[in-house]
Amino acid sequence: MNSQWTAYSQSETFASRVATLYGEGEQVLEAQRVRYGKLVERFEARFGAPKGEICFFSAPGRTEIGGNHTDHNNGRVMAAAVNLDTVAFVEKTDDGVIVVDSEGFPPITVPIDALEVREADFGTTLALIRGTAGVMRQMGYTVGGFRATVSSSVLRGSGLSSSAAFEVLIAAILDGLYNGFVVDSKLRAVIAQKVENIYFGKPCGLMDQMASSVGGMVTIDFETEDAQVEAIACDFAAKGYALCVVNTGGDHGDLTDDYAAIRTEMEAVAAQFGKKVLREVPQEQVEANIGKLRKAVGDRAVLRALHFYDDNARVLEEVAAVRAGDLPTFFDAVTRSGDSSWKLLQNVYARANQEQMAMGIELSRRFLAGEGAQRVHGGGFAGTIQAYVPTARLNEYIAMIEAAFGKGCCTPLMIRPEGAVMMPLA
């Protein structure tokens, strides 16, 4: 076992990092010590003992708090980084080749002299790695080779955005190894979004990458190109609530078209007024032209536009309530946001037989009975919901929801105060 890691794993520096990123407690510390240690072991088994500069990097998943599918039309959101993350053990190399060995997947090799967009790679992890290096080079940053073993606790298909965490991670690695870790966290998020849009082929907004890169709980206003990010202090646990996500078992395969249709239809409404996105069109104009819009773009597009306006305004309600410490008002807004996503945005069902999300939301509503909140989580379609559960009833809620959807379906989350981080061993 690498001697630098052995010393670092027992240090106060590592213990402090773990407490900040994952939570307090000896059990948490030991679990992360084992997890990080396995990354080092796998690295040595795959590549041999490292000879160059070595370091850990971590990028968190994110949970959407408010503003469901508002970001891609320049709206407002609330989001938070969480204690589930993608972490890498990295060695800098001078061979001009990136090699990423992700747990459970074949290693991926990307020469840094071949960073062009390749449509054949759309939708792949290879595209994310090549794209991050390509976009950073285009922006004037230095890129180079490295070897990495990667492990992720960000649940795939959970709406916690494992892809954004991975993009932000790769950007942080290239920044840390070759640029002194100087890239602003907001710019790192922009880099990651460009990668997903251009190299990965997914027309996503910027919320996922921004929350992962910046960290903590934030509200983001995308009205201008320079997104306005403000921190929001809120400790749900201290107020007696657990923030949970529940994987209800929906099929997460091949949902890019479902996600893209939401953005496309919202922008189709905006185009009827000569604008690119809905944030540029006053709500009154849309409401005054419903008849014409129905004929031009269809009912679903109009309903999705109405959701945009309602949820965009609702973010301001949620932010004000959190800052005032008024959780009942906040929970009411969260529930109304979830109802709007279900009825207007229509991102509960992706296919005729996909009923799990609706069941999870309804079971949570009946259990909580107004004491907390429940809603669609993230992009929707894929079967994950979010619930705010009184801590005193958390075990009871987990038992109830697991009886319906299976053991391990419910994950309580901690809001992580930091975004992407670099952890040198020396």
N, C-alpha and C positions, 0 to 999 in steps of 0.2 A: 504494500500500500504506500502511496506517495507520502513522503515524510512531511511535506508542506501541508498537505490536507490533514494529516494526523494531528499536527500541532494546532492548525486553525480550528479543527472540529472541537477541541477542548478549550478554546480561548473564550474570554469574555466578549471579544468582538463578535464571534459567531453567535454566542448566546443572545447578545443584544440584537443582532440582525434578525434572528429567528423570532424573538419576542415582538419586534416591530412588524414583521411581515406576516407572521402566522398566528401570533397570540402567545399569551403567557402560559407557563406551566412546564414542569419537567417532562411530562408525557409528550407535549408538543415539541419540545427541544429534542428529545431522543428520537422521535419519529422523523424529524427533518435531518438529524445527524445520520440516521440510517439511509434516508432517501438520497442525500447528497453523497454519502459514501458509496452508494451503489453506482452513482454516475461516474465517480472516479474509477471504481473497479471495472466498469464496463469500458471506460476509455482505455485503460491499460490492457484489457483483453483484446480490444479492437485495434488499437494503434501502437501498443507498447508504452513504456514509461515516457512521459512527456519530457522533452529536452528544452523547450522554449518557454516563453512567458505563459503562465497559466492563470485562470481566473474563473469565477462563477458569475453568471448573469441571470437575472430573473425578471420576468414581465408578468403582471397579473392579468387574470380574467377580469371581466367587468359585469356588473349587473345594472340593467336599465331601471331607473327609479321613476322617471316620468318623461313623457314625450315619445309616444310609440310611433315610429316611422315618420318623424317630423324632421330629422336632421338632413335628409337628402333633398328636401325642398327648402333649405335654409331656415329651418325653424329652431325652436328652443328644445333643450332636453335637460334632464337631470340623470346623472349616472354616478357609479362608484366603482372603484377598483376593489377587488375582493381577495381573500386569503388563499384562493386557489390560483396556481400560477404555472407558467412554463419556465423551467430552469435548465441551464446549460453549464457544463464543465468544458472549458475552452482552452485550447493551446494555439497561440499565434504561430504561423508558419511563413516561410519565405518562398514557397513554391508556386504561389499564384493560383492555388486551388482551394476551394471551400468544400469540406466534407462534413456532412451532418448526419449523425447516427441517432435517429429518434427511436425511442423505446417502442418496440412492436412493429417497426417498419424497416425495410431495406435501407442501407445507407444511401445518401444522395450526394453526388459529386458535381460541382459547378466550377469550371475554369473561369477565372475573372476576365479572360480575354474573349469570352463568348456570352455577352450579356444582352443580346438582342431579344425583342419580344417574339415569342413563338406560340402561335395560336394552338398548335398541337398540344401544348402543355397547359392550356387553360384548365383551371380547376384543380391543379396539382400543387403539392408542397414544393416541388422543383421550381415551379413558376414563382412562388413566393420568395425563395432564396435568390434565384437569379434576378428577380425584379427588384428586390431590396438593394442588392449591389449595383444594379443598373441605374436605378433612380438616384441613389446617393452619388454615384460617379457623375451623372448628368448634372447634378446640383453642385458639383465642384468639390465633393469630399473624396478623400483617399479611401480606396478599398483594397483589400488584400486577402491572402489565404488564411484559413484557420481550420482546425479540426475540432469537432464538438460532439459530445454525447448529450442528448436532450431527453428530459422527462417532463410530462405535463400532468398536473392534477386538475386542469380545467376540463370539465366534463364535456366531451364532444356531443353536439346536438342539444346542449342544455340551454342555449341562449346566453351563455357566459362568454361567448366569443373566443373560442380557442384559436381561430385563425388570426384575429387581431393581436392576441398575445404573442403568437409565433412571429408575426411580422415585426412587431415592436421589439421583440427579443433579438431578431437578426440585425435590425437597425442599431440596437444598443451595442451589440457585439462589434460590428464594424466601426461604430463611433468610438467605443472604448479602446479597441486595439490599435486603431489607425488615426484617430483624430483627437485623442485626449478626453473623450467623453464630454464634448462641448456642445453637441447639438441640443438646442432647446427642446423641451419635452413636447411643446405644441408642434414644432416643426417635425419632430420625429413621427408624430401622429399623421401629419400631412404626407410624409414620405410613405408610411405604411398604407394610407388610403390610395395613393397613386399606384402602388404596387398591386393592390387588389383590383383596382379599376382597369389598369392597363395590361398588366402581366397575367393576372389571375382570371380576368374576364368577368368580374362581378361588379355591377354598378352600385356599390354600397355608399352610404354616407360616411361621416367622419366620427360619429359618436363613439363607436367601439374602440377605435385606435386612440382617440383622445383620452378616454377614461383610463385605458390601460397604461398609456404613456405618462399621464399627469399624476394619477393616483388620488386617493382620498375620495370624498364625495364632492361633486362639482355640478354647477349648472353651466351649460354652454349655449351661447347664442350664435348661430351660424348665419346671421343676416348678412354680414360682410365676409369677405375672403379671410380677413384676420379675425378668426373666431374669438369671441369674448368668453373667457373662462373665469369663473369665480368659485372659490372654495366655499363649502357649506359645512359647518361643524354640526354633527349630529351623531350621538351614540345611542342607537336603538336599544342595545343591551342594557345600558344604564337606565333607560326609561321603562324597562320591563318587557321588551319585545324582541323576538328573534326574527331575523330576516331569512326566509327560506326559499329555495327553489325546489320544485318537484318535477321530476322527469316522469311524465305520465305514459311514456312508451310509444309516442307517435313516430312514424317513419320519417327519418331525417334525410333520406336519400333523394338526390336530384331535385332540390327545392329552389335552385337559382331562378328559374322562370317565375315561380310564385313570388319571390321577393322582388324581382325586377319589375313585375307587372304593377306592383303598388307604386313604385316611383314613376314608371312610364305613364300610368293613368293619371296620377296627380299632375305631372308635367303636361299631359295632353289637355287638361282643363286650363292650366296656365297659358298654354299656347293659343287658346281661343281668344285670349286678350292680348296677344302679342308679347307675352312674357315667357321667361324660361322656367321659373319655379313659382309655386303658389305664394311664397312670402312676398313676391313683388305685386301680387294682385289683392286689392282690398276685399275682405270677406263679403262686404255688401254687394260688390259687383257680381260675385258668383251667385249669391242668394237671389239677386234680382234677375238673373238670366237662367234659372233652373230649366225652364222649358226648352230653350235653345240648346243648352248644354246636354240635356238628356238625348236629344236627337243627334248631336255632333259626336259625343264621346261615350254615351251610355250611362245607365243608372249607377253602376258600380263605381265608375270613375268619379261621378259627382258625389256620391256618398263618401268616398275616400277623401275627397277634397274637403268636405264638411268636417270629417274627423280631424284633418290636419289643423283647421282653424280652431276647433274646440280644444284639442289636446295642446296646441301651441299656447293658448291662453291659460290652460290648466297648469302648465309648468310654473307660471308666475304664482298661482295660488299655492302650489305645493312648496315652492321655495319660501314664500312668505310664512306659511304655516310652520315649516321646519325651523326657520329662524326665530319664530315666536314661541317655539316649544309647544305648539298646539297640535298634538298628534291626532286627536279626533278629526280635526278639519283636514289634516294631511291625509288620513286614511279614507275620508270621504272622497277626496279628489282622486286618490289612487283607484278606488273602486269605480268611480265614474269614468276614469280613463280606461279601465278594463272593459267596462260595458260598451264604451265607444269603439274600442278595438274589435270587440265581438260583433257589434251590430252594424257599424258604419265601415270601419276599415276591413272587416271580414277576413281576418287572418287567424281564425281559430281552426278552420277546416282547409286542408290542402287537397284532400280526396274524399270521395263520398263515404268511405269506410273509416275515416279518421275522426273518431269521436272522443278520443281520450282527453284532449284539452278541456273540452266543455264539461266532461265529467269531473275532472280535477278542480276546475273553478267552482262548480256547483257544490261539490262535497266540502270544499273549503268554506264557501259562503255559509252553508248550513252549520258547519262546526263552529265557525267564528261568531256567527250571529251578530255582526256589527262590531265586535270587539277585535279590531285589527282590519285587515284588508286582503284582497286577492285580485289577481289580474293575469292576463296574458303576459308572458315574459319574453323580452327581446323581439326578434323578428317574427315570432309566431310560427304557425304551421307545424313546427317540429315536435310539439307535445310537451313543452315546458311551461309551468306556471310559476308565479311568485306569490308568496303569502307572508304577511306580517302576523306572527303568532305570539300571544302572551307567553312569556317565558315559563310562567307557572303551569301552563297547559301544553308546553312543547312536546313532552314525551307522549301525552295523550294524542296530540295531533299526529305525531309521527306514526304511532301505532295505527291510528285510523286510516291515514293515507297509504301506509305500507300494506294494510290489509286489502286495499283496493288495487294498488299498482305494483306491489312487490317490495321485498326488503331492499333497503338502500336507495329507494327512489327519492327520498327527501334529504336535502343537504342544507343545514344551517350555515350561514355565511357570516364572516367578519369583514367589516370595511377596512381595507388596507390603506394606511395613510400615505404610502409611497408608490409611485409608478415603477417604471423600469429602473433597475439598479445594477450596478457593477460591484462585485465583491472580490477584490484582490486577496490572494492568500498570504501575501507577504506584507 
